[in-house]
Amino acid sequence: MKIYFAGAIRAGRQDAEIYKAMIEVLMSFGDVLTEHVGNPALSEKGNDGPHDRFIHDRDMAWLESCDCVVAEVTKPSLGVGYELGWATAMKRPVLCLYRRQSKKVLSAMIAGSPGIRTVAYSSMDEARSIVEKFIKKAVQKISTSSGRE
């Protein structure tokens, strides 16, 4: 299972430790293509590639090759929104997790999308349980079809 994890980079790195913990959970279910998103050393400048075009093209190739997308969307991010739009257009199963205790309201474009499953969580244990159920459904979808359209 190839998993694309999305989380804010240039919008702010306050949640980097949360991303790191989520990625560790995801790694027990498959290969996380975007493991670097959880690296606390990655700055808001997003210096994980030689230039913006490289990062865009690399990440789009990862999106095309992934089996599903899991995003932590508590911290609003234009880049994550872009990735989620493409993932739904590519018919990938998409799970968006957000912290229940956050004072921010999730965008209607995410919460209202029929191609995106949005779930609030309060702890990493709860997030793990949500991810496990999502991955099992994604695996079922892939095994009953090509998983791609």
N, C-alpha and C positions, 0 to 999 in steps of 0.2 A: 504494500500500500504506500503510495507516494502522497504525502500530506504537505500542502502549502499553508504555512502559518502566516497570518498577517497581523501586524500591530504597528502603532505609530513609531516613526523614526524622526523625521524632520518636524513633526508637530509637537515633539517633546518626548523625552526619554524617562519621565517619572515612573513609568510602569515597566521598565526593563526587567526588574527582578520578577515581576508577575509573569511576563512573557517567558523568561527563562524557565520558571517552574512549569508553565503550561507546555512548553516545548519538551521538557523532560517527560511529562505525562504522555505527550503525543509520540515520543520516540519508542514507547513501549508498544505502540500499535503499527509502526511503520517508519519509513524514511522521511524525515522532515527536511524538505528541500531548502527552507528558509531559516535554518537554525541560527544564522547570524543575527536575526531580529532580537533574540534574547540575550545577546552579548552586551553586558553592562558597559563595556568599553566603547561600544559603538556610539558616536556622538550624534547630536541633533543634525549635524552636517551630513550624516549618512555616508561617511567616507568608506564605503564597502566596495567601491569600484572606481576605475580611473576617471569616469565622467558620467553625467546623467544619462546619456543615450545608452551607454553600456549597461547601466543598472536597469533601465527600462526594458531593454531588449532581453537581458538575462532573466529578469523577473517574469516577463511575458512568456518566455520559453518554458520556465518552470510552471507557470499557470497552465499552459497548454498540455504539459506532460503529467500534471498531478491528477490524482483520483478524487480528491476532495479538498476543501478549503475550510480551515478553522481560523477565526479571527477573534481577537480580544478588542472590542470596540468601545470600551469605556472612555478612552481618550479619543476625541474626534480627530480624524486624519483624512485629508484629501486623497492621499495616496492609497490608503486602505479602501476608501470609497470607490476609487477607480478600479482597484483590484477586484472588489466584490462585484462591481458592475460587469466586468469582463468574465469573471467566474460564472455568474448566472447566465450570461450570454452563451458561454461555452457548455452550459448544462451540467456544471459540476455541482455535486452536493455541497452546500455551504452552511456552516454553523457559525453564528456570531454570539459570543459570550460577552456579557457586561455585568459589572458589579452592581448588585442590588442596592447597596448603600450609597451609590453615586448620586450626587445631586443633579447631574446632567441628564437631559432627556434624549433618548435615542432618536436619531433622525427618522422621520416617517418614510424616507426612501429606503431605509434598511428595514425598519420594523414592519413596514407595509408590503414588502416585496414577497410575492408568493414563492420565489426561488430561494429564499433565505430563511433558515430556521434561527430565530433569536431566542435566547434563554438567559435569564438573570441567574447569577450565582452569588453565594455568600462566602464560600470557602474553597480552597483548592480541592478538598475531598469531594465537594459537591460538583465542582467543575469536572473532575476526573470521571465521575459517574455519568454526567451529561455527555462528555466526549465519548465514553465507552459505548453508550447507546447509539450515538450518532455514527460512530465508525462501524458498528455492527450493521446498521441499516445501509451505509454506503457500500460495504462489502457485499451485502445481499444484492444491491442494485447492480453492482459491477458484475457479479456472477450470473445474474439473470439477463443481462444485456451486455453490450460492448462497453457501457459506461460513458460512451461518447456519442454525440449526435452531430 
